[in-house]
Amino acid sequence: MRIALAQVNPTVGDIEGNKRLVLDYLVKGQNEGAGFTLFPELVLTGYPPEDLLARDHFVEDQRDALEEVAAASRQSAIVGFVDSDGEHLHNAAALIGNGRILKVYHKRRLPNYGVFDERRYFEPGESAGIFELGGTMFDMTVCEDVWVPEIPAADAAEGAKVLFNISASPYHFGKGTERELMLRARAIENGVWLAYCNLVGGQDELIFDGRSVVISPTGEVIARGAAFEEDLVIADFAADGKLGASGQIAPEPDRDEEIYHALVLGVRDYFGKNGFVDAVIGLSGGIDSALTAALAADALGADRVHGVLMPSRYSSEGSVTDAKALAANLGIHAMELPIEGPFQAMLDTLAPAFEGHEPGVAEENLQARVRGTLLMALSNKFGWLVLAPGNKSELSVGYSTLYGDMVGGFAPIKDVFKTRVYELARWRNRDGEVIPKSVLDKAPSAELAPDQKDQDTLPPYDVLDAILLRYVERDESREEIIEAGYEAETVDRVIHMTDTAEYKRRQGPVGVKITPKAFGKDRRMPITNRYRG
């Protein structure tokens, strides 16, 4: 028999659209001669459906969609959906064929860490999903089931020769390699063929990278789906129980290519799935806004991206020319709205209240807030979604202005450390200069005061990012970080800035997750918190 892995991009809550997507790929699989098609976890609801599951009619509607898919099926398939027993909900897989539902399997291992909240919604299953077809014993599992060695081992012991796993495995850098190594280990350990069908697409901050695979009992990858795009992966299952490759094995991207494509997919799907068309970005002439603009142009098309230069009395001539050069290189629309007038008007208005106090951060931040107001005005007038250019280094330590440069509906690089921003910008320039070399070479500056540089306030970014990696992503203690060779005073300052900036991060826009622990669903710290270290 020929099997097809339908690596598709559903939309959460779009039950009708997801049903059509499944039906379309059933036909595509049939046209490829497949007698069996796999679809990702919860493909009919989209993943994760979160509190939509609290609505009985939502659960009923997606069950009706499953019934329609089953009625239309002329081949066997496994479709992810939500099953209800009247009291509890289950993350489920339905085996369909010959116009009906043949078997339902309930996911046994429910993840409840990081971005996962499955125990909030689902009850775990207790039984294996083994079924016989054409004299061969197959096994249905869902996502996390296969990460637990005991479940595939128990199912193989019951006679399963081919393990099907449907999944919605969220992306972070390196996850694809980690996951494939795990799948190969499960195949080898149990002497089974393993066909793994993963979701693809963006959902709020989550990215699903696809990379569906078919693996032999010896751990050989004989078919692999593309990364970050829909794909139909084909493999042949012979009567003697042997699989043979049919179709291409998609290549694995390198590090910077992988991250860049994940960010592009995140921007594209956030716009497309939420009905936004155009993006607007403040172009400062700095590296963050340059990378954000490049991502937007690659995700949406240059004609749908609008750059706004908003020079102040402190903007250098180089920053203005760099921003114009970037816009020209990308082919995006650009306009210039100087902020001197509104900035001075605000200073004049506040002069009586500020009398007797030296100028400082309040006056600096007024400039960022004027810029934020102008961007939001353009958004209101033309329906353009504002993209915030903040990176993970700045957001970690609060080096950003609330209601200023944090303004936006989406933050593409909020999970990208500053040092990696430079790496991604250089990767984007691999085939020719898009982000001007002068942007890459100059010292980062907010340009809110004369001769201001980021390093006047922050440790060097290579040091800052190394400490943040340990503190934010690895949850290392103050003592552990200092023992690793970092200066105690610097560590204390970074920890203090990170902890006290939580209230800012809670008010910032959602953005793409690319690391194992991103701000938001991954890392949920209390705002009111006196623990340090």
C-alpha positions as CSV (number, residue, x, y, z in Angstrom):
1,M,0.0,0.0,0.0
2,R,1.1,3.6,-0.6
3,I,0.8,6.0,2.4
4,A,0.7,9.8,2.3
5,L,1.6,12.2,5.1
6,A,-0.5,15.3,4.6
7,Q,1.6,18.0,6.3
8,V,-1.0,20.8,6.2
9,N,-1.5,24.2,7.7
10,P,-4.9,24.5,9.4
11,T,-6.2,27.6,11.2
12,V,-7.5,27.4,14.8
13,G,-11.2,27.7,14.9
14,D,-11.8,27.5,11.1
15,I,-13.6,24.2,11.2
16,E,-15.1,24.5,7.8
17,G,-11.8,25.6,6.2
18,N,-9.9,22.9,8.0
19,K,-12.4,20.3,6.8
20,R,-12.0,21.5,3.2
21,L,-8.2,21.3,3.7
22,V,-8.5,17.7,4.8
23,L,-10.9,16.8,2.0
24,D,-8.5,18.4,-0.6
25,Y,-5.5,16.4,0.7
26,L,-7.5,13.2,0.8
27,V,-8.0,13.7,-3.0
28,K,-4.4,14.6,-3.5
29,G,-3.3,11.5,-1.7
30,Q,-5.8,9.4,-3.7
31,N,-4.4,11.0,-6.9
32,E,-0.9,9.9,-5.8
33,G,-2.2,6.4,-5.4
34,A,-2.2,6.4,-1.6
35,G,-4.5,4.0,0.1
36,F,-3.8,5.6,3.5
37,T,-3.4,9.3,4.4
38,L,-2.3,10.7,7.7
39,F,-3.2,14.2,9.0
40,P,-1.8,16.1,11.9
41,E,-3.0,16.2,15.5
42,L,-6.2,18.2,16.0
43,V,-6.2,19.1,12.3
44,L,-10.0,19.8,12.3
45,T,-9.8,22.4,15.2
46,G,-6.3,23.7,14.6
47,Y,-3.7,23.5,17.4
48,P,-3.9,24.6,20.1
49,P,-7.7,25.4,20.3
50,E,-7.3,26.5,24.0
51,D,-10.5,27.7,25.6
52,L,-12.6,27.2,22.5
53,L,-12.8,23.8,23.9
54,A,-15.0,25.2,26.7
55,R,-17.7,25.8,24.1
56,D,-19.8,22.7,23.6
57,H,-21.0,23.8,20.2
58,F,-17.4,24.1,19.0
59,V,-16.7,20.5,20.0
60,E,-19.9,19.4,18.3
61,D,-19.2,21.4,15.2
62,Q,-15.8,19.8,14.7
63,R,-17.2,16.3,15.4
64,D,-19.8,17.0,12.6
65,A,-16.9,17.9,10.3
66,L,-15.2,14.6,11.1
67,E,-18.4,12.8,10.2
68,E,-18.5,14.6,6.9
69,V,-14.8,13.8,6.2
70,A,-15.4,10.2,7.0
71,A,-18.5,10.0,4.8
72,A,-16.5,11.4,1.9
73,S,-13.5,9.0,2.4
74,R,-12.8,6.4,-0.3
75,Q,-9.5,5.5,1.3
76,S,-8.2,4.9,4.8
77,A,-7.0,7.9,6.8
78,I,-6.1,9.1,10.3
79,V,-7.6,12.5,11.3
80,G,-6.9,14.4,14.5
81,F,-9.9,15.8,16.3
82,V,-11.5,16.3,19.7
83,D,-13.6,13.4,21.1
84,S,-16.1,13.8,23.8
85,D,-17.5,11.0,26.0
86,G,-20.2,13.3,27.4
87,E,-18.1,14.0,30.5
88,H,-14.5,14.5,29.4
89,L,-12.7,15.6,26.2
90,H,-9.9,13.7,24.6
91,N,-7.2,14.6,22.2
92,A,-8.1,12.0,19.6
93,A,-7.3,10.3,16.3
94,A,-10.0,8.8,14.1
95,L,-9.3,6.0,11.7
96,I,-11.7,6.4,8.8
97,G,-12.4,4.5,5.7
98,N,-15.2,3.3,3.4
99,G,-17.3,6.3,4.3
100,R,-17.3,5.8,8.1
101,I,-15.3,6.1,11.3
102,L,-13.7,2.7,12.0
103,K,-11.8,3.4,15.2
104,V,-11.1,6.2,17.7
105,Y,-7.9,6.5,19.7
106,H,-7.3,8.8,22.7
107,K,-3.9,10.3,23.3
108,R,-2.4,8.7,26.4
109,R,0.4,11.1,27.3
110,L,-0.8,14.7,27.7
111,P,2.0,17.3,27.9
112,N,1.6,20.0,30.5
113,Y,4.8,22.1,30.4
114,G,6.2,25.0,28.4
115,V,3.6,26.1,25.9
116,F,1.4,23.0,26.5
117,D,-1.7,23.0,28.7
118,E,-3.4,19.8,27.6
119,R,-4.3,18.7,31.1
120,R,-6.4,21.8,31.4
121,Y,-8.7,20.5,28.6
122,F,-8.2,16.7,28.1
123,E,-8.4,13.4,29.9
124,P,-5.7,10.9,28.9
125,G,-6.6,7.7,27.1
126,E,-5.8,4.3,28.4
127,S,-5.8,1.9,25.4
128,A,-3.5,1.4,22.5
129,G,-4.6,2.3,19.0
130,I,-3.7,-0.9,17.3
131,F,-5.7,-2.0,14.2
132,E,-5.2,-4.6,11.4
133,L,-5.3,-3.7,7.7
134,G,-4.3,-6.0,4.9
135,G,-2.8,-8.5,7.3
136,T,-0.5,-6.0,8.9
137,M,-0.8,-4.6,12.5
138,F,-0.7,-0.8,12.6
139,D,-0.7,1.5,15.6
140,M,-2.1,5.0,16.1
141,T,-0.4,7.4,18.5
142,V,-0.6,11.2,19.0
143,C,2.4,13.5,19.4
144,E,3.7,13.1,22.9
145,D,2.9,9.4,23.0
146,V,5.9,8.7,20.8
147,W,8.3,10.7,23.0
148,V,7.7,8.3,25.9
149,P,9.7,5.1,25.2
150,E,7.2,2.9,27.1
151,I,4.2,3.6,24.9
152,P,5.8,2.5,21.5
153,A,7.4,-0.4,23.3
154,A,4.1,-1.7,24.8
155,D,2.4,-1.3,21.4
156,A,5.1,-3.1,19.5
157,A,4.9,-5.9,22.1
158,E,1.2,-6.3,21.2
159,G,2.2,-6.9,17.6
160,A,2.3,-3.4,15.9
161,K,4.6,-3.4,13.0
162,V,3.9,0.1,11.7
163,L,3.5,3.0,14.1
164,F,1.6,6.0,12.9
165,N,2.1,9.2,14.9
166,I,0.1,12.4,14.2
167,S,1.6,15.5,15.7
168,A,1.5,19.2,16.4
169,S,5.0,19.7,17.6
170,P,5.9,23.4,18.2
171,Y,9.1,24.6,16.7
172,H,12.2,26.0,18.4
173,F,15.6,26.1,16.9
174,G,17.1,22.6,16.8
175,K,13.8,20.9,17.5
176,G,13.6,19.3,14.1
177,T,17.0,17.5,14.6
178,E,16.1,16.5,18.1
179,R,12.8,15.2,17.1
180,E,14.1,13.1,14.2
181,L,16.8,11.6,16.4
182,M,14.1,10.6,18.9
183,L,11.9,9.1,16.1
184,R,14.8,7.1,14.7
185,A,15.5,5.8,18.2
186,R,11.9,4.6,18.7
187,A,11.9,2.8,15.3
188,I,15.2,1.1,16.1
189,E,14.2,0.2,19.7
190,N,11.0,-1.5,18.7
191,G,11.9,-2.8,15.2
192,V,9.0,-0.9,13.6
193,W,8.3,1.3,10.7
194,L,7.4,4.8,11.9
195,A,5.4,7.3,9.9
196,Y,5.2,10.7,11.6
197,C,2.9,13.5,10.3
198,N,3.5,16.9,11.8
199,L,1.6,20.2,11.6
200,V,3.0,23.2,9.7
201,G,2.2,26.9,10.0
202,G,2.0,29.7,12.5
203,Q,-0.4,30.1,15.4
204,D,0.0,33.3,17.4
205,E,3.6,32.9,18.8
206,L,3.9,29.2,17.9
207,I,5.5,27.9,14.7
208,F,5.0,24.3,13.5
209,D,7.8,23.3,11.2
210,G,6.4,20.2,9.4
211,R,9.4,17.9,8.5
212,S,7.1,14.8,8.5
213,V,9.1,11.7,8.2
214,V,9.0,8.0,7.4
215,I,11.7,5.9,9.2
216,S,12.7,2.3,8.7
217,P,13.2,-0.2,11.6
218,T,16.9,0.4,11.2
219,G,16.5,4.1,11.7
220,E,16.9,5.2,8.1
221,V,15.0,8.2,7.0
222,I,13.4,7.2,3.7
223,A,11.1,10.2,3.2
224,R,11.0,13.7,4.8
225,G,8.6,16.6,4.2
226,A,9.8,20.1,3.7
227,A,10.4,22.5,6.6
228,F,8.0,25.4,7.1
229,E,5.7,24.7,4.2
230,E,2.8,22.4,3.3
231,D,3.8,19.1,1.8
232,L,2.5,15.7,0.8
233,V,5.0,13.0,1.8
234,I,4.7,9.7,-0.1
235,A,6.1,6.3,0.9
236,D,5.2,2.7,-0.3
237,F,4.3,-0.1,2.0
238,A,4.8,-3.5,0.4
239,A,2.9,-6.7,1.1
240,D,6.0,-8.2,2.7
241,G,6.1,-5.4,5.3
242,K,8.9,-3.5,3.7
243,L,8.7,0.2,3.0
244,G,10.5,1.9,0.1
245,A,11.2,5.5,-0.5
246,S,8.9,7.3,-3.0
247,G,9.5,10.9,-3.5
248,Q,12.2,13.2,-2.3
249,I,13.8,13.5,1.1
250,A,13.6,17.3,1.7
251,P,17.0,18.7,2.8
252,E,17.5,20.1,6.3
253,P,18.1,23.9,6.4
254,D,21.2,25.3,8.2
255,R,20.9,27.2,11.4
256,D,20.3,30.8,10.2
257,E,18.2,29.7,7.2
258,E,16.0,27.6,9.6
259,I,15.4,30.5,12.0
260,Y,14.9,33.0,9.3
261,H,12.3,30.9,7.5
262,A,10.5,30.2,10.8
263,L,10.2,34.0,11.4
264,V,9.0,34.6,7.9
265,L,6.3,31.9,8.3
266,G,5.3,33.4,11.7
267,V,4.8,36.8,10.2
268,R,3.0,35.5,7.1
269,D,0.5,33.3,9.0
270,Y,-0.2,35.9,11.7
271,F,-1.2,38.4,9.0
272,G,-3.0,35.9,6.7
273,K,-4.9,34.0,9.4
274,N,-6.0,37.2,11.2
275,G,-7.0,39.2,8.1
276,F,-4.3,41.8,8.2
277,V,-2.9,42.9,4.8
278,D,-0.2,45.6,5.1
279,A,2.5,46.2,7.7
280,V,4.0,49.4,8.9
281,I,7.4,49.7,10.6
282,G,9.3,52.5,12.1
283,L,12.7,52.6,10.3
284,S,15.4,54.0,12.7
285,G,18.4,53.1,10.6
286,G,19.3,50.4,13.2
287,I,19.7,46.7,12.9
288,D,16.5,45.6,14.6
289,S,14.1,47.6,12.4
290,A,16.2,46.6,9.3
291,L,15.8,42.9,10.0
292,T,12.1,43.3,10.9
293,A,11.5,45.1,7.6
294,A,13.3,42.4,5.7
295,L,11.3,39.7,7.3
296,A,8.0,41.6,6.6
297,A,8.9,42.1,2.9
298,D,9.9,38.5,2.5
299,A,6.7,37.3,4.3
300,L,4.1,39.7,2.7
301,G,5.7,41.1,-0.4
302,A,7.4,44.5,-0.6
303,D,4.3,46.2,-1.9
304,R,2.5,45.5,1.4
305,V,5.2,46.9,3.7
306,H,5.5,50.6,4.7
307,G,8.5,52.1,6.4
308,V,8.3,55.3,8.3
309,L,11.4,57.4,9.1
310,M,10.8,59.6,12.1
311,P,14.0,61.6,12.7
312,S,14.5,63.7,15.8
313,R,17.1,66.3,16.8
314,Y,19.3,63.5,17.9
315,S,19.1,61.3,14.8
316,S,22.4,61.0,13.0
317,E,22.6,61.7,9.2
318,G,23.8,58.2,8.8
319,S,20.7,56.7,10.4
320,V,18.4,58.5,8.0
321,T,20.5,57.6,4.9
322,D,20.7,54.0,6.1
323,A,16.9,53.7,6.6
324,K,16.4,55.1,3.1
325,A,18.9,52.7,1.6
326,L,17.2,49.8,3.3
327,A,13.8,50.8,2.0
328,A,15.2,51.1,-1.5
329,N,17.0,47.8,-1.3
330,L,13.8,46.0,-0.2
331,G,11.6,48.0,-2.6
332,I,9.2,49.0,0.2
333,H,7.2,52.2,0.4
334,A,8.8,54.7,2.7
335,M,7.7,58.1,4.2
336,E,9.4,60.6,6.4
337,L,7.6,62.1,9.4
338,P,10.0,64.3,11.5
339,I,9.1,64.3,15.2
340,E,10.7,67.6,16.2
341,G,7.3,69.5,16.2
342,P,5.3,67.2,18.4
343,F,8.3,66.4,20.6
344,Q,8.8,70.1,21.3
345,A,5.1,70.6,21.8
346,M,5.1,67.9,24.5
347,L,8.2,69.4,26.1
348,D,6.4,72.8,26.2
349,T,3.3,71.3,27.7
350,L,5.3,69.4,30.4
351,A,7.6,72.3,31.2
352,P,5.6,73.6,34.2
353,A,5.4,70.1,35.7
354,F,9.1,69.3,35.0
355,E,10.4,72.7,36.2
356,G,13.3,72.3,38.5
357,H,14.2,68.8,37.3
358,E,17.1,68.0,35.0
359,P,16.2,66.4,31.6
360,G,16.6,62.6,31.6
361,V,14.9,59.4,30.7
362,A,11.4,61.0,30.7
363,E,12.4,63.4,27.9
364,E,14.2,60.6,26.0
365,N,11.1,58.3,26.2
366,L,8.8,61.1,24.9
367,Q,10.5,60.8,21.5
368,A,9.8,57.0,21.4
369,R,6.2,57.7,22.4
370,V,5.7,60.3,19.7
371,R,6.9,57.8,17.2
372,G,4.6,55.1,18.6
373,T,1.7,57.5,18.4
374,L,2.4,58.3,14.7
375,L,2.7,54.6,13.8
376,M,-0.6,53.9,15.5
377,A,-2.2,56.8,13.7
378,L,-1.1,55.3,10.4
379,S,-2.4,52.0,11.5
380,N,-5.8,53.4,12.4
381,K,-6.1,55.4,9.2
382,F,-5.0,52.7,6.7
383,G,-5.5,49.4,8.6
384,W,-1.8,48.7,8.6
385,L,-0.5,46.4,11.4
386,V,2.4,47.9,13.3
387,L,5.4,45.6,13.7
388,A,7.4,46.2,16.8
389,P,11.1,45.7,16.3
390,G,12.2,44.8,19.9
391,N,14.6,41.9,20.3
392,K,14.9,39.4,23.2
393,S,17.9,41.1,24.7
394,E,16.2,44.4,25.1
395,L,12.9,43.0,26.2
396,S,14.6,40.8,28.8
397,V,16.2,43.8,30.6
398,G,13.5,46.3,29.9
399,Y,15.6,48.4,27.5
400,S,12.5,49.6,25.7
401,T,9.9,52.2,26.0
402,L,6.4,51.2,27.0
403,Y,3.9,52.8,24.6
404,G,6.9,53.8,22.5
405,D,9.0,51.4,20.6
406,M,7.0,48.6,22.2
407,V,3.9,49.7,20.3
408,G,2.7,47.1,17.8
409,G,0.4,44.3,17.0
410,F,3.1,41.8,16.3
411,A,6.8,41.5,17.3
412,P,8.7,39.3,14.8
413,I,12.1,39.2,16.6
414,K,11.0,39.3,20.2
415,D,12.5,35.9,20.8
416,V,15.8,36.7,19.0
417,F,18.8,37.8,21.0
418,K,20.7,40.8,19.7
419,T,23.8,38.8,18.7
420,R,21.6,36.5,16.6
421,V,19.9,39.5,15.0
422,Y,23.2,40.4,13.5
423,E,23.7,36.8,12.4
424,L,20.3,36.7,10.7
425,A,20.9,40.0,9.0
426,R,24.2,38.7,7.6
427,W,22.5,35.6,6.4
428,R,19.8,37.7,4.6
429,N,22.6,39.5,2.8
430,R,24.2,36.3,1.6
431,D,23.2,36.9,-2.1
432,G,23.8,40.6,-2.1
433,E,23.5,43.6,0.2
434,V,19.9,44.2,1.4
435,I,20.6,45.5,4.9
436,P,23.3,48.2,4.4
437,K,26.8,47.2,5.7
438,S,26.9,50.5,7.7
439,V,23.9,49.2,9.7
440,L,25.8,46.1,10.5
441,D,29.0,47.9,11.4
442,K,27.8,50.8,13.6
443,A,27.3,50.7,17.3
444,P,23.7,50.2,18.4
445,S,22.0,53.3,19.7
446,A,18.4,54.4,20.5
447,E,19.5,58.0,19.5
448,L,17.3,59.6,22.2
449,A,20.1,61.7,23.6
450,P,23.4,63.2,22.2
451,D,26.0,60.5,21.4
452,Q,24.0,57.8,23.1
453,K,25.0,54.2,22.7
454,D,23.3,51.0,24.0
455,Q,26.6,50.0,25.7
456,D,26.4,53.1,27.9
457,T,23.5,51.4,29.7
458,L,23.9,47.7,29.0
459,P,26.8,45.2,29.2
460,P,28.3,44.3,25.8
461,Y,25.7,42.3,23.9
462,D,27.8,39.2,23.7
463,V,28.1,39.2,27.5
464,L,24.5,40.2,28.1
465,D,23.1,37.5,25.8
466,A,25.3,34.8,27.4
467,I,23.9,35.7,30.8
468,L,20.3,35.9,29.6
469,L,20.6,32.5,27.9
470,R,21.6,31.0,31.3
471,Y,19.1,33.0,33.4
472,V,16.0,33.2,31.1
473,E,16.2,30.0,29.1
474,R,18.1,27.6,31.3
475,D,16.8,28.9,34.7
476,E,20.3,29.0,36.1
477,S,20.8,30.7,39.5
478,R,22.9,33.7,40.2
479,E,25.6,31.5,41.8
480,E,25.7,29.2,38.8
481,I,26.1,32.0,36.4
482,I,28.9,33.6,38.4
483,E,30.6,30.2,38.8
484,A,30.5,30.0,35.0
485,G,32.9,33.0,34.9
486,Y,30.7,36.1,34.7
487,E,31.3,39.1,36.9
488,A,29.0,39.2,39.9
489,E,28.2,42.9,39.6
490,T,27.1,42.4,36.0
491,V,25.1,39.3,36.7
492,D,23.3,41.0,39.6
493,R,22.5,44.0,37.3
494,V,21.2,41.8,34.5
495,I,19.0,39.7,36.9
496,H,17.6,42.8,38.5
497,M,16.7,44.4,35.2
498,T,15.2,41.2,33.9
499,D,13.0,40.6,36.9
500,T,11.8,44.2,37.2
501,A,10.8,44.4,33.5
502,E,8.2,41.7,33.7
503,Y,5.4,44.3,33.8
504,K,6.6,45.7,30.6
505,R,6.7,42.4,28.8
506,R,3.2,41.6,29.8
507,Q,2.0,44.6,27.9
508,G,4.0,44.0,24.7
509,P,2.8,42.4,21.5
510,V,2.9,38.7,20.8
511,G,5.8,37.5,18.7
512,V,7.4,34.4,17.1
513,K,8.8,31.7,19.4
514,I,12.2,30.3,18.1
515,T,13.9,29.3,21.4
516,P,13.2,26.6,23.9
517,K,11.9,29.2,26.4
518,A,10.3,32.3,25.0
519,F,8.6,35.1,27.0
520,G,4.9,34.4,27.1
521,K,3.4,30.9,27.4
522,D,6.9,29.3,28.0
523,R,8.0,31.6,30.8
524,R,5.3,32.7,33.2
525,M,6.8,34.8,36.0
526,P,4.7,36.8,38.5
527,I,4.9,40.6,38.1
528,T,4.8,41.1,41.8
529,N,7.9,39.1,42.8
530,R,10.6,39.8,45.3
531,Y,12.7,36.7,44.7
532,R,16.1,37.5,43.2
533,G,18.6,35.0,41.9
